Amino acid sequence: MIYHNSQDTKYRDPSGAVTAGTRISLSLHIQTQEPPEKCFLRLWNGETEEIIPMYDTGQSGLYECTITVPDTPLPLWYYFIIDYHDRTIFYGNNKDNLGGIGGIYEEQPPSYQITVYRDDYKTPEWFRKGTVYHIFFDRFSR
């Protein structure tokens, strides 16, 4: 069993969108017949990639790392890389890209997203008092 749930604070703390500069703890539970040789977090901000080693917490296959998100607002993307002696597997977002419980993949998986925002951002007055229409074209003709 390999498990991560981006909506559970045991595996991603804090969960949801975070302010710029926040530290996030990410965990992956790996309980397989053969323990992995190494486990990594692949982090991508749209321009640069970081491969961050995860450490075994000693708590029944729980691997963990802590990251600090950038000081600028942006979407961050992540998934896990699990190295065994004879193969590498990946753990990423579910096929619907909805976050939460993910899945195991043989190749690069869909990534989880962390939304980073500015804490001091103020919504413009014109937008707060405006009316927004969202038109669903597929409701008119399928």
C-alpha positions as CSV (number, residue, x, y, z in Angstrom):
1,M,0.0,0.0,0.0
2,I,1.2,3.5,-0.9
3,Y,-0.9,6.4,0.3
4,H,-1.0,10.2,0.3
5,N,-4.1,12.4,0.8
6,S,-3.6,16.1,0.0
7,Q,-6.8,17.0,1.9
8,D,-5.7,15.3,5.2
9,T,-3.4,17.2,7.5
10,K,-1.6,14.0,8.4
11,Y,-0.2,13.9,4.9
12,R,-0.1,17.7,4.0
13,D,0.0,20.2,6.7
14,P,-1.4,22.8,6.2
15,S,-3.8,21.6,3.5
16,G,-5.4,23.8,0.9
17,A,-4.1,27.1,-0.4
18,V,-1.3,28.8,1.7
19,T,0.2,32.2,2.0
20,A,3.6,33.0,0.5
21,G,6.6,31.8,2.6
22,T,4.6,29.1,4.5
23,R,6.3,25.8,5.5
24,I,4.4,22.7,4.5
25,S,5.0,19.2,5.8
26,L,4.3,16.5,3.2
27,S,4.1,12.8,4.0
28,L,3.8,9.5,2.1
29,H,2.9,6.2,3.7
30,I,4.6,3.3,2.0
31,Q,3.8,-0.2,3.3
32,T,5.1,-2.7,0.7
33,Q,6.7,-6.1,1.0
34,E,10.1,-4.6,0.1
35,P,10.9,-1.1,1.6
36,P,12.0,1.4,-0.9
37,E,15.7,2.4,-1.3
38,K,14.9,6.1,-1.6
39,C,11.9,8.3,-1.7
40,F,11.7,11.8,-3.2
41,L,9.3,14.7,-3.6
42,R,9.3,16.3,-7.1
43,L,8.4,19.9,-6.8
44,W,7.8,22.2,-9.8
45,N,6.8,25.8,-10.0
46,G,6.3,26.1,-13.7
47,E,9.9,27.0,-14.4
48,T,12.2,25.1,-12.1
49,E,12.2,21.6,-10.7
50,E,13.4,20.5,-7.3
51,I,13.9,16.8,-6.3
52,I,13.7,16.8,-2.5
53,P,14.8,13.7,-0.5
54,M,12.2,12.4,2.0
55,Y,13.2,10.7,5.2
56,D,11.8,7.6,6.9
57,T,10.2,8.8,10.2
58,G,10.5,5.3,11.7
59,Q,6.7,5.2,12.0
60,S,5.7,2.1,10.0
61,G,6.7,3.3,6.5
62,L,5.9,7.0,6.9
63,Y,8.2,9.2,4.8
64,E,8.2,12.9,5.3
65,C,9.8,16.2,4.1
66,T,9.2,19.9,4.8
67,I,9.2,22.6,2.1
68,T,8.9,26.3,2.3
69,V,6.8,27.7,-0.6
70,P,8.1,30.8,-2.5
71,D,7.5,34.3,-1.4
72,T,5.6,35.1,-4.6
73,P,2.0,33.9,-5.5
74,L,2.0,30.9,-7.9
75,P,0.7,27.4,-8.3
76,L,3.2,24.7,-7.1
77,W,3.0,21.2,-8.4
78,Y,4.3,18.0,-6.7
79,Y,4.3,14.2,-6.8
80,F,6.4,11.5,-5.2
81,I,9.2,9.3,-6.7
82,I,9.8,5.9,-5.1
83,D,13.0,4.1,-5.9
84,Y,13.3,0.3,-5.4
85,H,16.4,-1.8,-6.3
86,D,15.0,-2.8,-9.7
87,R,12.4,-0.1,-10.5
88,T,11.1,3.4,-9.9
89,I,7.4,4.1,-9.4
90,F,5.5,7.3,-8.9
91,Y,2.6,8.4,-6.7
92,G,0.6,11.4,-7.9
93,N,-2.8,13.0,-8.0
94,N,-5.8,10.9,-9.0
95,K,-6.8,10.7,-12.7
96,D,-9.6,13.3,-12.2
97,N,-7.0,15.8,-10.8
98,L,-9.3,16.5,-7.8
99,G,-6.6,16.2,-5.1
100,G,-7.2,14.0,-2.1
101,I,-6.2,10.3,-2.4
102,G,-3.9,9.7,-5.3
103,G,-2.6,6.7,-7.2
104,I,0.4,4.7,-8.2
105,Y,1.9,5.2,-11.7
106,E,4.6,3.6,-13.8
107,E,5.5,6.9,-15.4
108,Q,5.2,10.6,-14.6
109,P,1.8,11.0,-12.8
110,P,-0.6,13.9,-12.7
111,S,0.7,16.4,-10.1
112,Y,-0.9,17.7,-6.9
113,Q,-1.3,21.4,-6.7
114,I,-0.5,23.9,-3.9
115,T,-1.9,27.4,-4.5
116,V,0.4,30.1,-3.0
117,Y,-1.2,33.5,-2.5
118,R,-0.3,36.9,-1.0
119,D,-1.7,37.4,2.5
120,D,-1.9,41.2,1.9
121,Y,-4.0,40.9,-1.4
122,K,-7.1,43.1,-1.4
123,T,-9.9,42.3,-3.8
124,P,-10.7,45.4,-5.8
125,E,-13.8,47.3,-4.8
126,W,-15.3,47.1,-8.4
127,F,-15.0,43.3,-8.3
128,R,-16.5,42.9,-4.9
129,K,-19.6,44.8,-5.9
130,G,-19.8,43.5,-9.4
131,T,-22.0,40.7,-10.9
132,V,-20.2,37.7,-12.4
133,Y,-21.9,35.4,-14.9
134,H,-20.6,31.9,-15.5
135,I,-22.1,30.4,-18.6
136,F,-22.0,26.6,-19.0
137,F,-22.1,26.1,-22.8
138,D,-22.5,22.3,-22.5
139,R,-25.8,22.9,-20.8
140,F,-27.3,24.3,-24.0
141,S,-26.1,21.6,-26.4
142,R,-24.2,18.4,-25.8
